[in-house]
Amino acid sequence: MKTLISIFAFLVLALSAIFFPGAAHSSANVAAPQASQLVYADFETMKDGRPVSARGGWIQLQNNQENPGTPAKFKGMQGANDAPELVHLKAGDPNRAAMFTYELPAPNQYATVTLSIHGLPDKDGKPVAEDVSGFSNISLQVYAKGVPGPTGVQALRVELISHGQGINLQWGFPQKNFKLSANGFNTYKIPLKSLSQPPYAPDRVDAKEVLKKLTEVQISVFCENGCAPINGTVVIDNVIFTNN
């Protein structure tokens, strides 16, 4: 009897795959819906001499500026300057975090330095999507030297990205700026429903669609109020999607 049941179950699955292929495959990996959290990046893992996300995704530092004559600058890991340096927060603590320094010169209204994190390893040179729409928040730990104060940024920006998944948008994805507390290593929890596109986005997208096809999380230092020259150091750890 058990053998007959097993054969029947196999036939059902096989026929489902033939007649309902969409049921067998999804365009995005689905994070376990029953999970209370998804650790996106904890900066504990290295591959090929540079840090990767918690599940092996590409991590990169990059800059952007409106005025190429005064470019935003950054410094990360020695020998791989487009990757953040992994540092221990205190002596004897095995935990590591991502660190980089930045310089945002003026005038340069839209200058940014961004830590870009792919949640999953790229496949055939293309980002891989996953569905994180079942989570409520994204949290991260941040230390920013010189905050508050004139030498460092007063806020960071988190932005959720979906590239190569049928969403016709290159920039201006749902994002949220959050103010930084006084010096110290603090945890910031951002409700996903609070993220929205900036007014200058070239096209409008549904934030839920981005969450269903997420390929990347970006964390940026950026210019505010005309961009007075600022520089400093940022340390980031434990980028996590949560339900609490």
Secondary structure, DSSP 8 states (H G I E B T S, - for coil): -HHHHHHHHHHHHHHHHHH-HHHH--SSEE--TT-SEEEEE-S-EEETTEEE-TTS-BEEEEEE-S-TTS--EEE-BTTBTTS-EEEESSTT---EEEEEEEEE-SS-TT-EEEEEEESS--BTTB---EE-TT--EEEEEEEETT-SSTTS-SEEEEEEE--SSS---SS--SEEEEE--SSS-EEEEEEGGG-B--TT-SS---HHHHHHTB-EEEEEEE--TTT--EEEEEEEEEEEEE--
